Amino acid sequence: MNSGKAISIALINAGKTKADLARGINRKPETIYAMCKAKSASTNTLKRIADYLGVTVTELVALGEDK
């Protein structure tokens, strides 16, 4: 699973920007940009992002799966 890919796709699907996400989960924009380039993220971070975007962690993770 590529968490950076999953986060990027989820943001597009939700019509949100990385800056929106940073504000929404109380992180610096630089942190969000780095997460979107990374291949992994902590379970806690994925949960916070999923909650903010209104999806489950399972749905978020599935977006980063190679097909």
CHARMM-style PDB file with segment names, atoms N, HN, CA, C and O in Angstrom:
ATOM      1  N   MET     1       0.843  -1.174   0.000  1.00  0.00      PROA
ATOM      2  CA  MET     1       0.000   0.000   0.000  1.00  0.00      PROA
ATOM      3  C   MET     1       0.888   1.236   0.000  1.00  0.00      PROA
ATOM      4  O   MET     1       1.849   1.329   0.764  1.00  0.00      PROA
ATOM      5  N   ASN     2       0.562   2.151  -0.840  1.00  0.00      PROA
ATOM      6  HN  ASN     2      -0.219   2.076  -1.460  1.00  0.00      PROA
ATOM      7  CA  ASN     2       1.287   3.406  -0.936  1.00  0.00      PROA
ATOM      8  C   ASN     2       0.422   4.485  -0.287  1.00  0.00      PROA
ATOM      9  O   ASN     2      -0.529   4.971  -0.898  1.00  0.00      PROA
ATOM     10  N   SER     3       0.751   4.857   0.945  1.00  0.00      PROA
ATOM     11  HN  SER     3       1.524   4.462   1.441  1.00  0.00      PROA
ATOM     12  CA  SER     3      -0.101   5.806   1.671  1.00  0.00      PROA
ATOM     13  C   SER     3      -0.104   7.186   1.028  1.00  0.00      PROA
ATOM     14  O   SER     3      -1.127   7.872   1.056  1.00  0.00      PROA
ATOM     15  N   GLY     4       1.006   7.604   0.455  1.00  0.00      PROA
ATOM     16  HN  GLY     4       1.837   7.047   0.432  1.00  0.00      PROA
ATOM     17  CA  GLY     4       1.050   8.906  -0.212  1.00  0.00      PROA
ATOM     18  C   GLY     4       0.079   8.967  -1.372  1.00  0.00      PROA
ATOM     19  O   GLY     4      -0.630   9.957  -1.555  1.00  0.00      PROA
ATOM     20  N   LYS     5       0.052   7.904  -2.151  1.00  0.00      PROA
ATOM     21  HN  LYS     5       0.627   7.100  -2.003  1.00  0.00      PROA
ATOM     22  CA  LYS     5      -0.888   7.806  -3.272  1.00  0.00      PROA
ATOM     23  C   LYS     5      -2.318   7.814  -2.749  1.00  0.00      PROA
ATOM     24  O   LYS     5      -3.180   8.502  -3.296  1.00  0.00      PROA
ATOM     25  N   ALA     6      -2.570   7.050  -1.689  1.00  0.00      PROA
ATOM     26  HN  ALA     6      -1.870   6.491  -1.244  1.00  0.00      PROA
ATOM     27  CA  ALA     6      -3.912   6.970  -1.111  1.00  0.00      PROA
ATOM     28  C   ALA     6      -4.389   8.333  -0.632  1.00  0.00      PROA
ATOM     29  O   ALA     6      -5.528   8.723  -0.893  1.00  0.00      PROA
ATOM     30  N   ILE     7      -3.529   9.055   0.063  1.00  0.00      PROA
ATOM     31  HN  ILE     7      -2.604   8.738   0.276  1.00  0.00      PROA
ATOM     32  CA  ILE     7      -3.888  10.378   0.573  1.00  0.00      PROA
ATOM     33  C   ILE     7      -4.180  11.338  -0.577  1.00  0.00      PROA
ATOM     34  O   ILE     7      -5.165  12.075  -0.545  1.00  0.00      PROA
ATOM     35  N   SER     8      -3.331  11.323  -1.576  1.00  0.00      PROA
ATOM     36  HN  SER     8      -2.530  10.724  -1.602  1.00  0.00      PROA
ATOM     37  CA  SER     8      -3.515  12.216  -2.729  1.00  0.00      PROA
ATOM     38  C   SER     8      -4.831  11.946  -3.444  1.00  0.00      PROA
ATOM     39  O   SER     8      -5.557  12.879  -3.788  1.00  0.00      PROA
ATOM     40  N   ILE     9      -5.139  10.668  -3.670  1.00  0.00      PROA
ATOM     41  HN  ILE     9      -4.549   9.911  -3.391  1.00  0.00      PROA
ATOM     42  CA  ILE     9      -6.381  10.305  -4.357  1.00  0.00      PROA
ATOM     43  C   ILE     9      -7.589  10.682  -3.498  1.00  0.00      PROA
ATOM     44  O   ILE     9      -8.578  11.208  -4.008  1.00  0.00      PROA
ATOM     45  N   ALA    10      -7.505  10.411  -2.199  1.00  0.00      PROA
ATOM     46  HN  ALA    10      -6.702   9.984  -1.784  1.00  0.00      PROA
ATOM     47  CA  ALA    10      -8.611  10.734  -1.297  1.00  0.00      PROA
ATOM     48  C   ALA    10      -8.882  12.235  -1.271  1.00  0.00      PROA
ATOM     49  O   ALA    10     -10.037  12.658  -1.220  1.00  0.00      PROA
ATOM     50  N   LEU    11      -7.834  13.028  -1.306  1.00  0.00      PROA
ATOM     51  HN  LEU    11      -6.896  12.684  -1.348  1.00  0.00      PROA
ATOM     52  CA  LEU    11      -8.008  14.484  -1.334  1.00  0.00      PROA
ATOM     53  C   LEU    11      -8.721  14.920  -2.608  1.00  0.00      PROA
ATOM     54  O   LEU    11      -9.626  15.753  -2.562  1.00  0.00      PROA
ATOM     55  N   ILE    12      -8.321  14.368  -3.728  1.00  0.00      PROA
ATOM     56  HN  ILE    12      -7.586  13.691  -3.766  1.00  0.00      PROA
ATOM     57  CA  ILE    12      -8.969  14.699  -5.002  1.00  0.00      PROA
ATOM     58  C   ILE    12     -10.441  14.299  -4.954  1.00  0.00      PROA
ATOM     59  O   ILE    12     -11.315  15.071  -5.349  1.00  0.00      PROA
ATOM     60  N   ASN    13     -10.709  13.082  -4.465  1.00  0.00      PROA
ATOM     61  HN  ASN    13      -9.999  12.455  -4.145  1.00  0.00      PROA
ATOM     62  CA  ASN    13     -12.086  12.592  -4.389  1.00  0.00      PROA
ATOM     63  C   ASN    13     -12.958  13.481  -3.494  1.00  0.00      PROA
ATOM     64  O   ASN    13     -14.148  13.658  -3.752  1.00  0.00      PROA
ATOM     65  N   ALA    14     -12.355  14.032  -2.451  1.00  0.00      PROA
ATOM     66  HN  ALA    14     -11.387  13.888  -2.242  1.00  0.00      PROA
ATOM     67  CA  ALA    14     -13.095  14.866  -1.500  1.00  0.00      PROA
ATOM     68  C   ALA    14     -13.135  16.336  -1.914  1.00  0.00      PROA
ATOM     69  O   ALA    14     -13.816  17.144  -1.283  1.00  0.00      PROA
ATOM     70  N   GLY    15     -12.406  16.678  -2.976  1.00  0.00      PROA
ATOM     71  HN  GLY    15     -11.853  16.022  -3.489  1.00  0.00      PROA
ATOM     72  CA  GLY    15     -12.359  18.069  -3.404  1.00  0.00      PROA
ATOM     73  C   GLY    15     -11.607  18.953  -2.423  1.00  0.00      PROA
ATOM     74  O   GLY    15     -11.911  20.138  -2.287  1.00  0.00      PROA
ATOM     75  N   LYS    16     -10.631  18.380  -1.743  1.00  0.00      PROA
ATOM     76  HN  LYS    16     -10.385  17.418  -1.853  1.00  0.00      PROA
ATOM     77  CA  LYS    16      -9.846  19.104  -0.737  1.00  0.00      PROA
ATOM     78  C   LYS    16      -8.411  19.248  -1.218  1.00  0.00      PROA
ATOM     79  O   LYS    16      -7.942  18.489  -2.066  1.00  0.00      PROA
ATOM     80  N   THR    17      -7.728  20.232  -0.662  1.00  0.00      PROA
ATOM     81  HN  THR    17      -8.109  20.849   0.027  1.00  0.00      PROA
ATOM     82  CA  THR    17      -6.318  20.433  -0.972  1.00  0.00      PROA
ATOM     83  C   THR    17      -5.461  19.923   0.179  1.00  0.00      PROA
ATOM     84  O   THR    17      -5.964  19.621   1.260  1.00  0.00      PROA
ATOM     85  N   LYS    18      -4.182  19.836  -0.068  1.00  0.00      PROA
ATOM     86  HN  LYS    18      -3.773  20.082  -0.947  1.00  0.00      PROA
ATOM     87  CA  LYS    18      -3.245  19.445   0.993  1.00  0.00      PROA
ATOM     88  C   LYS    18      -3.268  20.475   2.115  1.00  0.00      PROA
ATOM     89  O   LYS    18      -3.133  20.127   3.288  1.00  0.00      PROA
ATOM     90  N   ALA    19      -3.438  21.742   1.752  1.00  0.00      PROA
ATOM     91  HN  ALA    19      -3.548  22.025   0.799  1.00  0.00      PROA
ATOM     92  CA  ALA    19      -3.523  22.799   2.768  1.00  0.00      PROA
ATOM     93  C   ALA    19      -4.779  22.624   3.620  1.00  0.00      PROA
ATOM     94  O   ALA    19      -4.738  22.830   4.833  1.00  0.00      PROA
ATOM     95  N   ASP    20      -5.894  22.245   2.992  1.00  0.00      PROA
ATOM     96  HN  ASP    20      -5.926  22.078   2.007  1.00  0.00      PROA
ATOM     97  CA  ASP    20      -7.122  21.970   3.742  1.00  0.00      PROA
ATOM     98  C   ASP    20      -6.876  20.849   4.752  1.00  0.00      PROA
ATOM     99  O   ASP    20      -7.269  20.948   5.914  1.00  0.00      PROA
ATOM    100  N   LEU    21      -6.229  19.795   4.296  1.00  0.00      PROA
ATOM    101  HN  LEU    21      -5.910  19.714   3.352  1.00  0.00      PROA
ATOM    102  CA  LEU    21      -5.941  18.654   5.168  1.00  0.00      PROA
ATOM    103  C   LEU    21      -5.048  19.072   6.324  1.00  0.00      PROA
ATOM    104  O   LEU    21      -5.288  18.688   7.469  1.00  0.00      PROA
ATOM    105  N   ALA    22      -4.022  19.853   6.030  1.00  0.00      PROA
ATOM    106  HN  ALA    22      -3.827  20.165   5.100  1.00  0.00      PROA
ATOM    107  CA  ALA    22      -3.108  20.310   7.087  1.00  0.00      PROA
ATOM    108  C   ALA    22      -3.878  21.055   8.176  1.00  0.00      PROA
ATOM    109  O   ALA    22      -3.682  20.809   9.366  1.00  0.00      PROA
ATOM    110  N   ARG    23      -4.749  21.963   7.758  1.00  0.00      PROA
ATOM    111  HN  ARG    23      -4.907  22.163   6.791  1.00  0.00      PROA
ATOM    112  CA  ARG    23      -5.560  22.695   8.734  1.00  0.00      PROA
ATOM    113  C   ARG    23      -6.519  21.761   9.469  1.00  0.00      PROA
ATOM    114  O   ARG    23      -6.726  21.892  10.675  1.00  0.00      PROA
ATOM    115  N   GLY    24      -7.096  20.826   8.733  1.00  0.00      PROA
ATOM    116  HN  GLY    24      -6.927  20.720   7.753  1.00  0.00      PROA
ATOM    117  CA  GLY    24      -8.096  19.938   9.294  1.00  0.00      PROA
ATOM    118  C   GLY    24      -7.579  18.966  10.336  1.00  0.00      PROA
ATOM    119  O   GLY    24      -8.308  18.576  11.247  1.00  0.00      PROA
ATOM    120  N   ILE    25      -6.312  18.573  10.202  1.00  0.00      PROA
ATOM    121  HN  ILE    25      -5.719  18.890   9.461  1.00  0.00      PROA
ATOM    122  CA  ILE    25      -5.757  17.628  11.184  1.00  0.00      PROA
ATOM    123  C   ILE    25      -4.651  18.278  12.010  1.00  0.00      PROA
ATOM    124  O   ILE    25      -3.894  17.597  12.702  1.00  0.00      PROA
ATOM    125  N   ASN    26      -4.569  19.594  11.928  1.00  0.00      PROA
ATOM    126  HN  ASN    26      -5.184  20.148  11.366  1.00  0.00      PROA
ATOM    127  CA  ASN    26      -3.632  20.361  12.750  1.00  0.00      PROA
ATOM    128  C   ASN    26      -2.172  19.948  12.539  1.00  0.00      PROA
ATOM    129  O   ASN    26      -1.437  19.668  13.485  1.00  0.00      PROA
ATOM    130  N   ARG    27      -1.788  19.924  11.272  1.00  0.00      PROA
ATOM    131  HN  ARG    27      -2.385  20.152  10.503  1.00  0.00      PROA
ATOM    132  CA  ARG    27      -0.401  19.633  10.903  1.00  0.00      PROA
ATOM    133  C   ARG    27       0.112  20.749  10.006  1.00  0.00      PROA
ATOM    134  O   ARG    27      -0.674  21.480   9.403  1.00  0.00      PROA
ATOM    135  N   LYS    28       1.416  20.877   9.919  1.00  0.00      PROA
ATOM    136  HN  LYS    28       2.054  20.283  10.409  1.00  0.00      PROA
ATOM    137  CA  LYS    28       2.008  21.862   9.024  1.00  0.00      PROA
ATOM    138  C   LYS    28       1.826  21.394   7.578  1.00  0.00      PROA
ATOM    139  O   LYS    28       1.886  20.195   7.306  1.00  0.00      PROA
ATOM    140  N   PRO    29       1.604  22.333   6.649  1.00  0.00      PROA
ATOM    141  CA  PRO    29       1.480  21.941   5.237  1.00  0.00      PROA
ATOM    142  C   PRO    29       2.681  21.138   4.743  1.00  0.00      PROA
ATOM    143  O   PRO    29       2.528  20.216   3.942  1.00  0.00      PROA
ATOM    144  N   GLU    30       3.867  21.485   5.219  1.00  0.00      PROA
ATOM    145  HN  GLU    30       3.991  22.234   5.870  1.00  0.00      PROA
ATOM    146  CA  GLU    30       5.074  20.768   4.797  1.00  0.00      PROA
ATOM    147  C   GLU    30       4.991  19.292   5.172  1.00  0.00      PROA
ATOM    148  O   GLU    30       5.473  18.429   4.439  1.00  0.00      PROA
ATOM    149  N   THR    31       4.383  19.014   6.308  1.00  0.00      PROA
ATOM    150  HN  THR    31       3.991  19.716   6.904  1.00  0.00      PROA
ATOM    151  CA  THR    31       4.228  17.631   6.766  1.00  0.00      PROA
ATOM    152  C   THR    31       3.306  16.868   5.830  1.00  0.00      PROA
ATOM    153  O   THR    31       3.572  15.716   5.486  1.00  0.00      PROA
ATOM    154  N   ILE    32       2.226  17.510   5.420  1.00  0.00      PROA
ATOM    155  HN  ILE    32       2.009  18.446   5.699  1.00  0.00      PROA
ATOM    156  CA  ILE    32       1.275  16.864   4.510  1.00  0.00      PROA
ATOM    157  C   ILE    32       1.928  16.613   3.155  1.00  0.00      PROA
ATOM    158  O   ILE    32       1.766  15.537   2.581  1.00  0.00      PROA
ATOM    159  N   TYR    33       2.658  17.586   2.644  1.00  0.00      PROA
ATOM    160  HN  TYR    33       2.790  18.460   3.111  1.00  0.00      PROA
ATOM    161  CA  TYR    33       3.343  17.390   1.360  1.00  0.00      PROA
ATOM    162  C   TYR    33       4.320  16.236   1.443  1.00  0.00      PROA
ATOM    163  O   TYR    33       4.416  15.445   0.505  1.00  0.00      PROA
ATOM    164  N   ALA    34       5.052  16.120   2.550  1.00  0.00      PROA
ATOM    165  HN  ALA    34       4.973  16.763   3.312  1.00  0.00      PROA
ATOM    166  CA  ALA    34       5.999  15.017   2.740  1.00  0.00      PROA
ATOM    167  C   ALA    34       5.251  13.682   2.809  1.00  0.00      PROA
ATOM    168  O   ALA    34       5.706  12.690   2.240  1.00  0.00      PROA
ATOM    169  N   MET    35       4.116  13.651   3.498  1.00  0.00      PROA
ATOM    170  HN  MET    35       3.746  14.457   3.961  1.00  0.00      PROA
ATOM    171  CA  MET    35       3.331  12.416   3.597  1.00  0.00      PROA
ATOM    172  C   MET    35       2.848  11.972   2.222  1.00  0.00      PROA
ATOM    173  O   MET    35       2.804  10.776   1.936  1.00  0.00      PROA
ATOM    174  N   CYS    36       2.490  12.916   1.382  1.00  0.00      PROA
ATOM    175  HN  CYS    36       2.526  13.888   1.614  1.00  0.00      PROA
ATOM    176  CA  CYS    36       1.997  12.573   0.053  1.00  0.00      PROA
ATOM    177  C   CYS    36       3.094  12.047  -0.859  1.00  0.00      PROA
ATOM    178  O   CYS    36       2.803  11.417  -1.875  1.00  0.00      PROA
ATOM    179  N   LYS    37       4.334  12.292  -0.515  1.00  0.00      PROA
ATOM    180  HN  LYS    37       4.571  12.803   0.311  1.00  0.00      PROA
ATOM    181  CA  LYS    37       5.462  11.761  -1.280  1.00  0.00      PROA
ATOM    182  C   LYS    37       5.960  10.439  -0.703  1.00  0.00      PROA
ATOM    183  O   LYS    37       6.664   9.688  -1.378  1.00  0.00      PROA
ATOM    184  N   ALA    38       5.594  10.158   0.546  1.00  0.00      PROA
ATOM    185  HN  ALA    38       5.023  10.769   1.094  1.00  0.00      PROA
ATOM    186  CA  ALA    38       6.063   8.949   1.228  1.00  0.00      PROA
ATOM    187  C   ALA    38       5.203   7.750   0.832  1.00  0.00      PROA
ATOM    188  O   ALA    38       4.096   7.901   0.316  1.00  0.00      PROA
ATOM    189  N   LYS    39       5.733   6.572   1.082  1.00  0.00      PROA
ATOM    190  HN  LYS    39       6.633   6.449   1.501  1.00  0.00      PROA
ATOM    191  CA  LYS    39       4.996   5.346   0.787  1.00  0.00      PROA
ATOM    192  C   LYS    39       4.317   4.770   2.008  1.00  0.00      PROA
ATOM    193  O   LYS    39       3.542   3.821   1.895  1.00  0.00      PROA
ATOM    194  N   SER    40       4.597   5.329   3.181  1.00  0.00      PROA
ATOM    195  HN  SER    40       5.227   6.100   3.273  1.00  0.00      PROA
ATOM    196  CA  SER    40       3.967   4.803   4.387  1.00  0.00      PROA
ATOM    197  C   SER    40       3.643   5.939   5.354  1.00  0.00      PROA
ATOM    198  O   SER    40       4.249   7.010   5.324  1.00  0.00      PROA
ATOM    199  N   ALA    41       2.671   5.663   6.206  1.00  0.00      PROA
ATOM    200  HN  ALA    41       2.179   4.792   6.231  1.00  0.00      PROA
ATOM    201  CA  ALA    41       2.269   6.610   7.258  1.00  0.00      PROA
ATOM    202  C   ALA    41       1.778   5.771   8.434  1.00  0.00      PROA
ATOM    203  O   ALA    41       1.381   4.618   8.266  1.00  0.00      PROA
ATOM    204  N   SER    42       1.808   6.353   9.602  1.00  0.00      PROA
ATOM    205  HN  SER    42       2.130   7.290   9.739  1.00  0.00      PROA
ATOM    206  CA  SER    42       1.370   5.617  10.787  1.00  0.00      PROA
ATOM    207  C   SER    42      -0.139   5.375  10.740  1.00  0.00      PROA
ATOM    208  O   SER    42      -0.887   6.102  10.087  1.00  0.00      PROA
ATOM    209  N   THR    43      -0.552   4.348  11.441  1.00  0.00      PROA
ATOM    210  HN  THR    43       0.056   3.757  11.972  1.00  0.00      PROA
ATOM    211  CA  THR    43      -1.969   4.021  11.520  1.00  0.00      PROA
ATOM    212  C   THR    43      -2.752   5.177  12.128  1.00  0.00      PROA
ATOM    213  O   THR    43      -3.854   5.489  11.678  1.00  0.00      PROA
ATOM    214  N   ASN    44      -2.188   5.806  13.143  1.00  0.00      PROA
ATOM    215  HN  ASN    44      -1.293   5.552  13.509  1.00  0.00      PROA
ATOM    216  CA  ASN    44      -2.850   6.938  13.790  1.00  0.00      PROA
ATOM    217  C   ASN    44      -3.057   8.087  12.799  1.00  0.00      PROA
ATOM    218  O   ASN    44      -4.127   8.695  12.764  1.00  0.00      PROA
ATOM    219  N   THR    45      -2.049   8.376  12.008  1.00  0.00      PROA
ATOM    220  HN  THR    45      -1.180   7.882  12.037  1.00  0.00      PROA
ATOM    221  CA  THR    45      -2.154   9.450  11.015  1.00  0.00      PROA
ATOM    222  C   THR    45      -3.197   9.111   9.966  1.00  0.00      PROA
ATOM    223  O   THR    45      -4.001   9.963   9.588  1.00  0.00      PROA
ATOM    224  N   LEU    46      -3.190   7.868   9.491  1.00  0.00      PROA
ATOM    225  HN  LEU    46      -2.537   7.175   9.798  1.00  0.00      PROA
ATOM    226  CA  LEU    46      -4.188   7.459   8.494  1.00  0.00      PROA
ATOM    227  C   LEU    46      -5.596   7.570   9.065  1.00  0.00      PROA
ATOM    228  O   LEU    46      -6.520   7.958   8.351  1.00  0.00      PROA
ATOM    229  N   LYS    47      -5.771   7.237  10.334  1.00  0.00      PROA
ATOM    230  HN  LYS    47      -5.020   6.921  10.913  1.00  0.00      PROA
ATOM    231  CA  LYS    47      -7.081   7.345  10.987  1.00  0.00      PROA
ATOM    232  C   LYS    47      -7.540   8.803  11.041  1.00  0.00      PROA
ATOM    233  O   LYS    47      -8.699   9.104  10.754  1.00  0.00      PROA
ATOM    234  N   ARG    48      -6.639   9.696  11.405  1.00  0.00      PROA
ATOM    235  HN  ARG    48      -5.698   9.452  11.638  1.00  0.00      PROA
ATOM    236  CA  ARG    48      -6.983  11.124  11.466  1.00  0.00      PROA
ATOM    237  C   ARG    48      -7.369  11.657  10.089  1.00  0.00      PROA
ATOM    238  O   ARG    48      -8.332  12.411   9.950  1.00  0.00      PROA
ATOM    239  N   ILE    49      -6.609  11.257   9.079  1.00  0.00      PROA
ATOM    240  HN  ILE    49      -5.827  10.645   9.192  1.00  0.00      PROA
ATOM    241  CA  ILE    49      -6.895  11.704   7.713  1.00  0.00      PROA
ATOM    242  C   ILE    49      -8.234  11.145   7.248  1.00  0.00      PROA
ATOM    243  O   ILE    49      -9.052  11.872   6.685  1.00  0.00      PROA
ATOM    244  N   ALA    50      -8.458   9.854   7.481  1.00  0.00      PROA
ATOM    245  HN  ALA    50      -7.793   9.263   7.937  1.00  0.00      PROA
ATOM    246  CA  ALA    50      -9.721   9.223   7.081  1.00  0.00      PROA
ATOM    247  C   ALA    50     -10.900   9.903   7.763  1.00  0.00      PROA
ATOM    248  O   ALA    50     -11.911  10.187   7.121  1.00  0.00      PROA
ATOM    249  N   ASP    51     -10.775  10.162   9.052  1.00  0.00      PROA
ATOM    250  HN  ASP    51      -9.954   9.930   9.573  1.00  0.00      PROA
ATOM    251  CA  ASP    51     -11.851  10.838   9.784  1.00  0.00      PROA
ATOM    252  C   ASP    51     -12.133  12.213   9.184  1.00  0.00      PROA
ATOM    253  O   ASP    51     -13.289  12.586   8.987  1.00  0.00      PROA
ATOM    254  N   TYR    52     -11.084  12.953   8.900  1.00  0.00      PROA
ATOM    255  HN  TYR    52     -10.145  12.650   9.060  1.00  0.00      PROA
ATOM    256  CA  TYR    52     -11.251  14.292   8.324  1.00  0.00      PROA
ATOM    257  C   TYR    52     -11.952  14.226   6.964  1.00  0.00      PROA
ATOM    258  O   TYR    52     -12.797  15.066   6.655  1.00  0.00      PROA
ATOM    259  N   LEU    53     -11.597  13.225   6.158  1.00  0.00      PROA
ATOM    260  HN  LEU    53     -10.911  12.543   6.409  1.00  0.00      PROA
ATOM    261  CA  LEU    53     -12.141  13.125   4.808  1.00  0.00      PROA
ATOM    262  C   LEU    53     -13.474  12.380   4.760  1.00  0.00      PROA
ATOM    263  O   LEU    53     -14.097  12.291   3.702  1.00  0.00      PROA
ATOM    264  N   GLY    54     -13.913  11.848   5.896  1.00  0.00      PROA
ATOM    265  HN  GLY    54     -13.408  11.920   6.755  1.00  0.00      PROA
ATOM    266  CA  GLY    54     -15.202  11.176   5.939  1.00  0.00      PROA
ATOM    267  C   GLY    54     -15.219   9.798   5.302  1.00  0.00      PROA
ATOM    268  O   GLY    54     -16.238   9.361   4.768  1.00  0.00      PROA
ATOM    269  N   VAL    55     -14.078   9.114   5.362  1.00  0.00      PROA
ATOM    270  HN  VAL    55     -13.250   9.469   5.795  1.00  0.00      PROA
ATOM    271  CA  VAL    55     -13.981   7.745   4.849  1.00  0.00      PROA
ATOM    272  C   VAL    55     -13.433   6.859   5.961  1.00  0.00      PROA
ATOM    273  O   VAL    55     -12.949   7.352   6.980  1.00  0.00      PROA
ATOM    274  N   THR    56     -13.513   5.557   5.754  1.00  0.00      PROA
ATOM    275  HN  THR    56     -13.906   5.157   4.926  1.00  0.00      PROA
ATOM    276  CA  THR    56     -12.901   4.641   6.718  1.00  0.00      PROA
ATOM    277  C   THR    56     -11.428   4.485   6.380  1.00  0.00      PROA
ATOM    278  O   THR    56     -10.999   4.807   5.272  1.00  0.00      PROA
ATOM    279  N   VAL    57     -10.661   3.992   7.334  1.00  0.00      PROA
ATOM    280  HN  VAL    57     -11.010   3.730   8.234  1.00  0.00      PROA
ATOM    281  CA  VAL    57      -9.245   3.727   7.070  1.00  0.00      PROA
ATOM    282  C   VAL    57      -9.126   2.671   5.970  1.00  0.00      PROA
ATOM    283  O   VAL    57      -8.235   2.753   5.125  1.00  0.00      PROA
ATOM    284  N   THR    58     -10.006   1.696   5.979  1.00  0.00      PROA
ATOM    285  HN  THR    58     -10.730   1.629   6.666  1.00  0.00      PROA
ATOM    286  CA  THR    58      -9.991   0.645   4.954  1.00  0.00      PROA
ATOM    287  C   THR    58     -10.186   1.244   3.564  1.00  0.00      PROA
ATOM    288  O   THR    58      -9.486   0.883   2.618  1.00  0.00      PROA
ATOM    289  N   GLU    59     -11.138   2.158   3.452  1.00  0.00      PROA
ATOM    290  HN  GLU    59     -11.706   2.452   4.221  1.00  0.00      PROA
ATOM    291  CA  GLU    59     -11.384   2.811   2.165  1.00  0.00      PROA
ATOM    292  C   GLU    59     -10.172   3.645   1.747  1.00  0.00      PROA
ATOM    293  O   GLU    59      -9.785   3.644   0.579  1.00  0.00      PROA
ATOM    294  N   LEU    60      -9.580   4.351   2.702  1.00  0.00      PROA
ATOM    295  HN  LEU    60      -9.895   4.353   3.651  1.00  0.00      PROA
ATOM    296  CA  LEU    60      -8.404   5.166   2.404  1.00  0.00      PROA
ATOM    297  C   LEU    60      -7.257   4.297   1.924  1.00  0.00      PROA
ATOM    298  O   LEU    60      -6.632   4.590   0.905  1.00  0.00      PROA
ATOM    299  N   VAL    61      -6.984   3.234   2.656  1.00  0.00      PROA
ATOM    300  HN  VAL    61      -7.492   2.996   3.484  1.00  0.00      PROA
ATOM    301  CA  VAL    61      -5.873   2.334   2.314  1.00  0.00      PROA
ATOM    302  C   VAL    61      -6.085   1.713   0.932  1.00  0.00      PROA
ATOM    303  O   VAL    61      -5.134   1.573   0.163  1.00  0.00      PROA
ATOM    304  N   ALA    62      -7.319   1.344   0.618  1.00  0.00      PROA
ATOM    305  HN  ALA    62      -8.092   1.458   1.243  1.00  0.00      PROA
ATOM    306  CA  ALA    62      -7.619   0.714  -0.669  1.00  0.00      PROA
ATOM    307  C   ALA    62      -7.245   1.620  -1.836  1.00  0.00      PROA
ATOM    308  O   ALA    62      -6.891   1.130  -2.909  1.00  0.00      PROA
ATOM    309  N   LEU    63      -7.319   2.925  -1.642  1.00  0.00      PROA
ATOM    310  HN  LEU    63      -7.606   3.323  -0.770  1.00  0.00      PROA
ATOM    311  CA  LEU    63      -6.951   3.866  -2.709  1.00  0.00      PROA
ATOM    312  C   LEU    63      -5.479   3.788  -3.068  1.00  0.00      PROA
ATOM    313  O   LEU    63      -5.094   4.139  -4.183  1.00  0.00      PROA
ATOM    314  N   GLY    64      -4.650   3.329  -2.135  1.00  0.00      PROA
ATOM    315  HN  GLY    64      -4.963   3.043  -1.229  1.00  0.00      PROA
ATOM    316  CA  GLY    64      -3.218   3.244  -2.376  1.00  0.00      PROA
ATOM    317  C   GLY    64      -2.734   1.876  -2.819  1.00  0.00      PROA
ATOM    318  O   GLY    64      -1.534   1.658  -2.985  1.00  0.00      PROA
ATOM    319  N   GLU    65      -3.663   0.962  -3.010  1.00  0.00      PROA
ATOM    320  HN  GLU    65      -4.638   1.140  -2.875  1.00  0.00      PROA
ATOM    321  CA  GLU    65      -3.296  -0.391  -3.455  1.00  0.00      PROA
ATOM    322  C   GLU    65      -2.969  -0.382  -4.945  1.00  0.00      PROA
ATOM    323  O   GLU    65      -3.621   0.301  -5.735  1.00  0.00      PROA
ATOM    324  N   ASP    66      -1.954  -1.149  -5.311  1.00  0.00      PROA
ATOM    325  HN  ASP    66      -1.424  -1.704  -4.669  1.00  0.00      PROA
ATOM    326  CA  ASP    66      -1.635  -1.325  -6.724  1.00  0.00      PROA
ATOM    327  C   ASP    66      -2.670  -2.254  -7.347  1.00  0.00      PROA
ATOM    328  O   ASP    66      -3.042  -3.276  -6.770  1.00  0.00      PROA
ATOM    329  N   LYS    67      -3.120  -1.878  -8.526  1.00  0.00      PROA
ATOM    330  HN  LYS    67      -2.817  -1.048  -8.995  1.00  0.00      PROA
ATOM    331  CA  LYS    67      -4.151  -2.692  -9.191  1.00  0.00      PROA
ATOM    332  C   LYS    67      -3.588  -3.436 -10.355  1.00  0.00      PROA
ATOM    333  OT1 LYS    67      -4.313  -4.168 -11.029  1.00  0.00      PROA
TER     334      LYS     67
END
